[in-house]
Amino acid sequence: MQTKDAHKIIMITVLLLGGILRFFPVVLAGFPINDGGMFYVMVEELVANQFLLPAFTQYNLAEIPYAYPPFGFYITGIISSLFKIPALDVIRWLPPFVSTLSLLGFYFMANELLGSRIQAALATLFYGFLPDAYGWAIMGGGITRSFGLLFLYLTIGFANRLFTRSSGLLAGLTALFAALTILSHPETGPQAAGVCILLWIFRGRSKKAFVLSMGVVLGTIVLTAPWWGSVLADHGLAPFQSALHTNDDGTFHLAKLLLLQHGGGVFFNLTLAIGLIGFLAVLARREFILPIWLGLPYFLDPRSAGGMVLIPISLLAAYGFDKVLGPALLSIRQKKGEWLTDRFVLLTMLGMAFYQFFNASIFDMGLAGNSLSESDRQAIAWADENIIPGSDFILLTGEQYSMNDPFQEWFPALTSHHSRTTLQGSEWTLSEEFFPRYGDLVSLQHCDNMACIDAWVERTGLGYQYIVLKILPKGSNSPLNSSLTFLLRSIRNSSRHELIYEGESAAIFKYLVEPQ
């Protein structure tokens, strides 16, 4: 391989295979993966309001402050309106497209930070095939997350360029992408700010860089003001204060890093292993930006740390392969020169890449199943068409964590009903009651008889008129499979409930006695 062209060949491979990984599960699913139901409603409301930010979203028949960063909603709504494409289709296909495009943004950032095109290409390869680096970005909710990641990479890349080549133009570009990062997703803004401060400490401590940095801060505030200004005018600080209560302390995510379990997939993660080599290598050279960056996400936003830490890990892996592993293999073969010119080392690198690609492909097949099936959509459509609008439902689905349950999120988005068991949107309203409600919903999903349901309703005060029970397919590995089976038997024998619908994947029961 010609050394001067190596980074191009690697990047072409990454874009091709990385694109396959991102589109493959979306094609298999036939519907937006996992979440996005609330965002679908918010996009429709934004378009209906002539692209002026509404004060509230009526998702799940609730008065939820329209406080979420809206950039992805605007882009989705504009594409849908201009090209007459149903918003649901845009929500399905836009996230994997942006996630694939963001690989170029990651390469730009890596090249700026590492100062090597081949290391930047290797970093993009290591990162691009990590399931946890793209899984959440290609889901329906990826209309916000994919843009947030894209602009995060560009912000960091331009910030590094600003601190090393100070200019007003670079300050303007950094402010622009920083603003877009904040306007895209609530978790990427704090990460961008933290990394930019880290870069300034190590690379930008000059009077001119400081002045330009203050310009970036001011520009970012001005560019984001139309969003946060409208939210403050309508709701004050309450939605943002409520959202702060939904974070965790990051202990679980940090433990996964220390145990080398980040990255996702079912097989051993080579990126983490080679990243450890790179970690030791940069410490030996007394270069501390990337090692500090490894711990930074756990202080900035612990909930998103598991995904954000993969960025410096991938940069370290690229450095480790280029400066340690590649030359070591070349030395063992008693050869001199660059490892890129040795066939064995190249084949080793390609073997690692395809191993990571295979690992991610297995992950993709499982990810595709985390979506509404056709029979799920039929049951939801029947409930929307045959039950009086505004009815109260509880949904028993076999998924104990409601925030990872597509049925819970999409049911109120595709019907005119209210789901008592859907938690999405409550981040902006429940404040310190968020996690107690989360725990209540987990306990409900474990109920295996009607006495348990009755006790739950009495304890929480969340009454209902209808129950939806998912019928899991044979061979389901859900830990709640048996409890759902027993609950279905119990409710069939209940004189207080009437079966009004039964399909391949769900049964709907009407409560014949008014709930308390």
C-alpha positions in Angstrom: 0.0 0.0 0.0 1.3 3.5 -0.9 1.8 5.4 2.4 0.5 8.6 1.0 -2.8 6.9 -0.1 -3.3 4.7 3.0 -5.6 7.0 4.8 -7.8 7.4 1.8 -8.2 3.6 1.3 -8.9 3.1 5.0 -11.5 5.9 5.0 -13.3 4.5 1.9 -13.4 1.2 3.6 -14.8 2.7 6.8 -17.4 4.8 5.0 -18.6 1.7 3.0 -18.7 -0.8 5.8 -19.7 1.8 8.4 -22.6 2.8 6.2 -23.7 -0.8 5.9 -23.6 -1.2 9.7 -25.8 1.8 10.1 -28.4 1.1 7.4 -28.6 -2.6 7.8 -30.7 -2.8 11.0 -32.9 0.0 9.8 -33.7 -1.9 6.6 -34.3 -5.1 8.6 -36.6 -3.4 11.1 -39.1 -1.9 8.6 -39.8 0.9 11.1 -37.8 3.4 13.2 -35.7 1.4 15.7 -36.5 1.7 19.4 -37.5 5.3 20.2 -38.5 8.5 18.4 -42.2 8.4 19.1 -42.2 11.6 21.1 -39.9 13.3 18.6 -42.3 12.3 15.8 -45.1 14.1 17.6 -42.9 17.1 18.2 -42.0 17.3 14.5 -45.6 17.2 13.5 -46.5 19.9 16.0 -43.6 22.1 14.8 -44.7 21.9 11.2 -48.4 22.5 12.1 -47.2 25.6 14.1 -45.5 27.1 10.9 -42.1 26.2 12.4 -42.5 28.4 15.4 -41.6 26.7 18.6 -44.8 25.6 20.5 -44.9 26.2 24.2 -45.9 22.6 24.9 -46.0 19.2 23.2 -49.2 17.2 23.6 -47.4 13.9 23.3 -49.2 11.3 25.4 -52.0 13.8 26.0 -49.7 15.6 28.5 -48.7 19.2 28.8 -44.9 18.7 28.4 -42.8 21.8 27.9 -41.4 21.9 24.4 -37.9 22.3 25.9 -35.9 19.8 23.9 -33.2 21.2 21.7 -35.0 21.5 18.3 -32.5 21.4 15.5 -33.3 17.8 14.5 -37.0 18.6 14.6 -36.5 21.5 12.2 -34.4 19.5 9.8 -36.9 16.6 9.9 -39.9 18.9 9.4 -38.2 20.8 6.6 -37.3 17.6 4.7 -40.7 16.2 5.2 -42.5 19.4 4.0 -40.2 20.2 1.1 -40.1 16.7 -0.4 -43.5 15.5 0.7 -42.0 12.6 2.6 -43.9 11.3 5.6 -42.2 12.4 8.8 -42.1 8.8 9.9 -40.0 7.9 6.9 -37.6 10.8 7.6 -37.2 9.7 11.2 -36.4 6.2 10.0 -33.8 7.1 7.3 -32.2 10.4 8.4 -30.4 9.1 11.5 -28.3 6.4 9.7 -27.5 8.8 7.0 -26.3 11.5 9.4 -24.4 8.9 11.4 -22.6 7.7 8.3 -21.8 11.3 7.3 -20.5 12.0 10.8 -17.6 9.5 10.2 -16.1 12.3 8.0 -16.6 14.7 10.9 -14.8 12.2 13.3 -11.9 11.9 10.8 -11.6 15.7 10.7 -11.5 15.9 14.5 -9.1 13.0 14.8 -6.7 14.5 12.3 -6.7 17.8 14.1 -6.0 16.2 17.5 -3.5 13.6 16.4 -1.8 15.5 13.6 -1.6 12.3 11.5 -3.9 11.3 8.6 -3.1 7.6 9.0 -3.9 7.8 12.7 -7.1 9.8 12.0 -8.2 7.1 9.5 -7.4 4.3 12.0 -9.2 6.1 14.8 -12.3 6.5 12.5 -12.1 2.8 11.7 -11.8 1.8 15.4 -14.7 4.1 16.3 -16.9 3.5 13.3 -17.3 -0.2 14.0 -18.2 0.2 17.7 -21.8 -0.7 18.3 -22.1 1.7 21.2 -20.7 4.5 19.0 -23.6 4.4 16.5 -26.4 2.2 18.0 -28.3 5.1 19.7 -27.5 7.5 16.8 -29.4 5.4 14.2 -32.5 4.8 16.2 -35.6 7.0 15.7 -34.4 9.3 18.4 -31.2 9.6 16.3 -32.8 12.6 14.6 -31.3 14.5 17.6 -28.5 12.3 18.7 -26.8 11.8 15.3 -26.7 15.6 14.7 -25.4 16.2 18.2 -22.5 13.8 17.6 -21.7 15.2 14.2 -21.5 18.8 15.5 -19.6 17.6 18.6 -16.8 16.3 16.4 -16.7 19.5 14.3 -16.7 21.7 17.4 -13.8 19.8 19.0 -11.9 19.8 15.7 -12.3 23.5 15.0 -11.6 24.4 18.6 -8.3 22.6 18.4 -7.5 24.4 15.2 -8.5 27.7 16.8 -6.1 27.2 19.7 -3.2 26.2 17.5 -3.8 28.7 14.6 -5.7 31.6 16.2 -8.0 33.4 13.8 -11.4 35.1 13.9 -12.8 32.9 11.1 -11.9 29.8 13.2 -13.6 31.4 16.2 -16.7 31.9 14.2 -16.8 28.4 12.9 -16.2 27.0 16.4 -19.1 29.1 17.8 -21.4 28.0 15.0 -20.7 24.3 15.5 -20.8 24.7 19.3 -24.3 26.3 19.0 -25.5 23.5 16.7 -24.2 20.9 19.2 -26.2 22.5 21.9 -29.3 22.9 19.7 -29.2 19.2 18.7 -29.0 17.2 21.9 -28.9 18.0 25.6 -26.0 15.6 26.3 -23.5 16.7 23.7 -23.3 20.4 24.7 -21.7 19.8 28.1 -19.3 17.3 26.5 -18.2 19.8 23.9 -17.7 22.5 26.5 -15.6 20.2 28.7 -13.3 19.0 25.9 -12.9 22.5 24.5 -11.8 23.8 28.0 -9.4 20.8 28.2 -7.9 21.7 24.8 -7.5 25.4 25.8 -5.6 24.4 28.9 -3.1 22.3 27.0 -3.0 24.1 23.7 -4.5 27.6 23.9 -3.1 29.4 26.9 -2.3 32.7 25.1 -3.9 36.1 25.4 -5.1 36.0 21.8 -6.6 32.5 22.2 -8.3 33.5 25.4 -9.9 36.6 23.7 -11.1 34.4 20.8 -12.4 31.8 23.2 -14.5 34.4 24.9 -15.8 35.4 21.5 -16.7 31.7 20.9 -18.6 31.6 24.2 -20.5 34.9 23.4 -21.3 33.7 19.9 -22.6 30.4 21.1 -24.8 32.1 23.6 -26.2 34.5 21.0 -26.8 31.7 18.4 -28.6 29.5 20.8 -30.6 32.3 22.4 -33.8 31.9 20.3 -34.2 28.4 21.7 -33.4 28.8 25.3 -34.9 32.3 25.4 -38.3 31.0 24.2 -38.2 28.1 26.8 -37.3 30.5 29.6 -40.1 32.9 28.5 -42.7 30.1 28.5 -41.6 28.0 31.4 -38.7 29.6 33.3 -35.9 27.2 34.5 -38.3 24.5 35.7 -37.9 22.1 32.6 -34.1 22.3 32.8 -34.1 21.8 36.5 -36.4 18.8 36.1 -34.1 17.3 33.5 -31.1 17.5 35.8 -32.8 15.1 38.1 -32.8 12.3 35.5 -29.0 11.9 35.5 -27.2 9.2 37.5 -23.8 9.3 39.3 -21.9 7.4 36.5 -20.6 4.6 38.8 -22.0 1.9 36.6 -20.6 3.4 33.4 -17.2 4.0 35.0 -17.1 0.4 36.2 -17.7 -0.8 32.7 -14.7 1.2 31.5 -12.4 -0.2 34.2 -13.6 -3.7 33.3 -13.0 -3.0 29.5 -16.7 -3.6 28.8 -17.5 -0.5 26.8 -18.1 -0.5 23.1 -21.0 -3.0 22.7 -21.3 -6.2 20.7 -21.1 -9.8 21.8 -17.3 -10.5 21.3 -14.2 -9.1 22.9 -13.6 -5.5 21.9 -10.3 -5.0 20.2 -10.6 -1.2 20.2 -10.5 -1.2 24.0 -7.5 -3.5 24.1 -5.5 -1.5 21.6 -6.7 1.7 23.2 -5.1 0.5 26.5 -1.8 0.1 24.6 -2.2 3.7 23.3 -3.0 4.9 26.8 0.3 3.6 28.1 2.1 4.9 25.1 0.9 8.5 25.5 1.6 8.4 29.2 5.1 7.3 28.5 5.5 10.3 26.2 4.0 12.5 29.0 1.0 13.5 26.8 -2.0 13.9 29.0 -4.9 15.3 26.9 -6.4 11.9 25.9 -5.9 10.2 29.3 -7.7 13.1 31.0 -10.4 13.0 28.4 -11.0 9.4 29.3 -12.3 10.5 32.7 -13.9 13.8 31.7 -17.3 12.4 30.4 -18.1 10.9 33.9 -17.9 14.3 35.4 -19.6 16.3 32.6 -22.7 14.0 32.1 -22.4 10.5 33.6 -25.5 9.2 31.7 -23.9 9.7 28.3 -20.3 8.8 29.5 -20.5 5.3 28.1 -20.7 6.5 24.6 -18.6 9.7 24.9 -15.6 7.9 26.3 -15.4 5.8 23.1 -14.1 8.9 21.3 -10.8 9.2 23.2 -10.5 5.4 23.4 -10.6 5.2 19.6 -8.0 8.0 19.3 -5.8 6.1 21.7 -6.3 2.9 19.8 -5.2 4.5 16.6 -2.1 5.9 18.3 -1.4 2.6 19.9 -1.5 0.7 16.6 0.4 3.2 14.6 3.2 3.8 17.2 3.4 0.6 19.1 1.6 -2.5 17.8 2.4 -1.9 14.0 6.1 -1.2 14.6 6.3 -4.1 17.1 5.0 -6.6 14.6 7.4 -5.2 12.0 10.3 -5.5 14.4 9.4 -9.1 15.2 9.5 -9.9 11.5 13.0 -8.3 11.5 12.0 -5.7 9.0 12.6 -2.0 8.9 10.6 0.9 7.5 6.9 1.8 7.9 4.4 -0.9 8.9 2.1 0.2 6.1 4.5 -1.3 3.6 4.5 -4.8 5.3 1.9 -7.2 4.0 1.6 -9.2 7.3 1.0 -6.0 9.4 -1.5 -4.8 6.9 -3.4 -8.1 6.9 -3.3 -8.0 10.7 -4.9 -4.5 10.7 -7.5 -5.6 8.1 -8.2 -8.7 10.1 -8.9 -6.6 13.2 -11.2 -4.4 11.2 -13.3 -7.2 9.8 -13.4 -8.8 13.3 -14.9 -5.6 14.6 -17.2 -5.4 11.6 -18.5 -8.9 12.2 -19.0 -8.2 15.9 -21.0 -5.1 15.0 -23.0 -7.0 12.4 -24.2 -9.5 15.1 -25.2 -6.6 17.2 -27.1 -5.1 14.3 -29.3 -8.2 13.9 -30.3 -7.9 17.6 -30.9 -4.2 17.3 -33.3 -4.6 14.4 -35.6 -6.6 16.6 -35.9 -3.7 19.0 -38.6 -2.1 17.0 -42.4 -2.2 16.5 -43.3 -5.3 14.4 -46.1 -5.2 11.8 -48.4 -7.0 14.2 -47.5 -4.5 17.0 -48.5 -1.7 14.6 -51.7 -3.5 13.7 -52.7 -3.7 17.4 -51.9 0.0 18.0 -53.9 1.0 14.9 -56.9 -1.1 16.1 -56.8 0.7 19.5 -56.6 4.1 17.8 -59.6 3.3 15.5 -61.9 1.4 17.8 -61.5 2.9 21.3 -62.8 6.3 22.4 -60.0 8.9 22.1 -58.4 10.0 25.4 -58.7 6.6 27.1 -56.2 5.6 29.8 -54.0 2.5 29.1 -51.4 0.5 30.9 -49.0 -1.4 28.7 -47.5 -4.7 29.9 -44.8 -5.5 27.2 -42.2 -7.8 28.6 -39.6 -5.0 28.6 -38.9 -3.9 32.2 -37.2 -0.7 31.3 -39.7 1.7 29.8 -37.2 4.1 28.3 -35.9 1.2 26.1 -39.3 0.0 25.0 -40.5 0.9 21.6 -44.1 -0.1 22.3 -44.3 2.2 25.3 -43.0 5.2 23.4 -44.8 4.7 20.1 -48.2 3.8 21.4 -49.1 7.3 22.5 -47.5 8.7 19.3 -49.6 6.6 17.0 -52.9 6.8 18.9 -55.0 9.5 20.5 -54.8 7.7 23.9 -52.9 8.2 27.2 -50.4 5.6 28.4 -50.0 5.5 32.1 -46.8 3.5 31.7 -45.0 5.6 29.2 -42.2 7.6 30.8 -40.8 9.5 27.8 -41.3 13.3 28.2 -41.5 13.0 32.0 -37.8 14.2 32.2 -39.1 17.7 31.7 -41.9 17.5 34.3 -41.4 15.0 37.1 -38.2 16.5 38.6 -37.1 14.4 41.7 -40.1 12.1 41.2 -38.6 10.8 37.9 -36.6 7.9 39.3 -39.4 6.8 41.8 -41.8 6.7 38.9 -39.2 4.8 36.8 -39.0 2.2 39.7 -42.8 2.0 39.9 -43.0 1.2 36.1 -40.3 -1.5 36.4 -42.2 -3.2 39.3 -45.4 -3.2 37.3 -43.8 -5.0 34.4 -42.9 -7.9 36.8 -46.6 -8.4 37.8 -47.8 -12.0 37.0 -51.4 -11.7 38.3 -54.3 -9.3 38.6 -53.8 -8.9 42.3 -50.4 -7.4 41.6 -51.9 -5.0 39.1 -54.6 -3.9 41.5 -52.1 -3.3 44.3 -49.9 -1.3 41.9 -52.9 0.9 40.9 -53.9 1.5 44.5 -50.3 2.4 45.5 -49.6 4.7 42.6 -53.0 6.1 42.0 -52.5 5.5 38.2 -55.9 4.1 37.2 -56.7 2.7 33.7 -59.5 1.8 31.4 -57.7 -0.6 29.2 -54.7 -3.0 29.5 -52.5 -4.0 26.6 -50.6 -7.3 27.1 -47.8 -8.2 24.6 -47.8 -11.8 23.5 -44.2 -12.6 23.1 -43.1 -15.0 20.4 -42.0 -18.5 21.2 -38.3 -18.6 22.1 -38.3 -15.1 23.4 -35.4 -14.4 25.8 -37.3 -11.8 27.8 -36.8 -12.4 31.5 -40.5 -11.4 31.9 -41.8 -14.0 29.4 -43.2 -16.3 32.1 -44.7 -13.5 34.2 -46.5 -12.2 31.1 -47.8 -15.7 30.4 -49.2 -16.0 33.9 -50.6 -12.5 33.8 -52.4 -13.2 30.6 -54.0 -16.3 32.1 -55.0 -14.3 35.2 -56.6 -11.5 33.3 -58.5 -13.9 31.1 -60.0 -15.4 34.2 -60.9 -12.0 35.6 -64.6 -11.1 35.7 -63.6 -7.4 35.7 -62.0 -7.5 32.3 -63.2 -8.2 28.8 -61.0 -9.3 25.9 -61.8 -6.9 23.0 -58.8 -7.5 20.7 -56.3 -10.3 20.2 -53.7 -10.3 17.6 -50.4 -12.1 16.9 -48.4 -9.9 19.3 -50.8 -8.2 21.6 -54.2 -8.6 23.5 -56.3 -5.7 24.7 -58.6 -5.9 27.6 -61.3 -3.4 28.7 -61.7 -2.8 32.4 -65.4 -3.3 33.2 -65.2 -1.5 36.6 -64.3 2.2 36.8 -60.8 2.4 38.1 -60.3 4.2 41.4 
